[in-house]
Amino acid sequence: MQIDIITVFPEMFRGFLGESILSRAARAGKVFIRTVDLRDFSRDLRRTVDDRPYSGGPGMLMKPEVWYAAIESCLTPGARVVLTTPAGAPYTQRTAAAFATCEHLVFLCGHYEGLDERVRRLVTDEVSLGDFVLTGGEIPVAAMIDSTVRLLPGVLGGGAAATAHESFGDEGLLEAPQYTRPPVFRGMAVPEVLVNGDHAKVDGWRRRQAFDLTSRRRPDLLEKGGTFSNE
Ligand SMILES: C[S@@+](CC[C@H](N)C(=O)[O-])C[C@H]1O[C@@H](n2cnc3c(N)ncnc32)[C@H](O)[C@@H]1O
């Protein structure tokens, strides 16, 4: 998979891309991630990328011509061009799974009051990280890349099983509580079922816990199809 990130702050991605699973995935050739500096596509000496909005009002808007030049420099046939915007569709695990099937993703990080409306003509997906306003698109893009790349085959140890039982995974539930050693910590014991080694019972317990937790905290997920089964 190839990922291009168009941003006025490429440095913001340096640490993030150089660490942990993302850097391992890049070293293993599972993903090639590149930052593209939007200012390189400005035509003036001050490398301007913004201008005053026609409607008046506070703040600046990002100019269409620099975005067109930057996006067109990245495009390959079939590439998905993803605009980060509070007005986009909510980003979910399902979006991450869909992105993980793509050959080439181009992420656009907005700033200031956002982008000139005409840039949307080049955009295939508009995605929001949530119902709040951030200063720029870099944090949403970092979250989207992280959640997408970990779904690529071979990136996480354990294969598809590593993500199947996770929150928002195949079962559509939150993940059940988990424990590690010691068996008793400050008077709190690990549930007996988890230490007795009966895999079928552990599985049933885990499903029940996941279902109960989801019912209490995110009943909306059950309405979307999350189910409990003792199979
Ligand atoms: C200050 S915001 C612009 C907000 C815009 N004026 C509005 O009211 O919708 C600047 C940029 O941050 C990014 N951004 C901010 N909040 C976001 C969110 N919840 N999801 C995705 N991107 C966001 C977008 O790229 C946006 O263009």
The ligand as an SDF file (V2000), in Angstrom:
LIG
                    3D

 27 29  0  0  0  0  0  0  0  0999 V2000
   -9.9500   24.5420   12.2510 C   0  0  0  0  0  0  0  0  0  0  0  0
  -10.4000   23.2210   11.2090 S   0  0  0  0  0  0  0  0  0  0  0  0
  -11.6060   23.9560   10.1700 C   0  0  0  0  0  0  0  0  0  0  0  0
  -12.9880   23.8260   10.7140 C   0  0  0  0  0  0  0  0  0  0  0  0
  -14.0630   24.3870    9.7830 C   0  0  0  0  0  0  0  0  0  0  0  0
  -13.9860   25.8220    9.7140 N   0  0  0  0  0  0  0  0  0  0  0  0
  -15.4250   23.9660   10.2790 C   0  0  0  0  0  0  0  0  0  0  0  0
  -16.0360   24.7030   11.0260 O   0  0  0  0  0  0  0  0  0  0  0  0
  -15.8650   22.8350    9.9300 O   0  0  0  0  0  0  0  0  0  0  0  0
   -9.0110   23.0270   10.1670 C   0  0  0  0  0  0  0  0  0  0  0  0
   -8.8270   21.6550    9.5700 C   0  0  0  0  0  0  0  0  0  0  0  0
   -8.6690   20.7070   10.6110 O   0  0  0  0  0  0  0  0  0  0  0  0
   -9.1350   19.4350   10.1800 C   0  0  0  0  0  0  0  0  0  0  0  0
  -10.1480   18.9910   11.1710 N   0  0  0  0  0  0  0  0  0  0  0  0
  -10.5880   19.6770   12.2380 C   0  0  0  0  0  0  0  0  0  0  0  0
  -11.4510   18.9710   12.9540 N   0  0  0  0  0  0  0  0  0  0  0  0
  -11.5800   17.7750   12.3310 C   0  0  0  0  0  0  0  0  0  0  0  0
  -12.3460   16.6000   12.5820 C   0  0  0  0  0  0  0  0  0  0  0  0
  -13.1750   16.5020   13.6010 N   0  0  0  0  0  0  0  0  0  0  0  0
  -12.2100   15.5640   11.7280 N   0  0  0  0  0  0  0  0  0  0  0  0
  -11.3840   15.6230   10.6600 C   0  0  0  0  0  0  0  0  0  0  0  0
  -10.6400   16.7250   10.3700 N   0  0  0  0  0  0  0  0  0  0  0  0
  -10.7340   17.7800   11.1940 C   0  0  0  0  0  0  0  0  0  0  0  0
   -9.7110   19.6170    8.7790 C   0  0  0  0  0  0  0  0  0  0  0  0
   -8.7310   19.2240    7.8520 O   0  0  0  0  0  0  0  0  0  0  0  0
   -9.9490   21.1230    8.7210 C   0  0  0  0  0  0  0  0  0  0  0  0
   -9.8830   21.6270    7.4060 O   0  0  0  0  0  0  0  0  0  0  0  0
  1  2  1  0
  2  3  1  0
  2 10  1  0
  3  4  1  0
  4  5  1  0
  5  6  1  0
  5  7  1  0
  7  8  2  0
  7  9  1  0
 10 11  1  0
 11 12  1  0
 11 26  1  0
 12 13  1  0
 13 14  1  0
 13 24  1  0
 14 15  1  0
 14 23  1  0
 15 16  2  0
 16 17  1  0
 17 18  1  0
 17 23  2  0
 18 19  1  0
 18 20  2  0
 20 21  1  0
 21 22  2  0
 22 23  1  0
 24 25  1  0
 24 26  1  0
 26 27  1  0
M  CHG  2   2   1   9  -1
M  END
$$$$
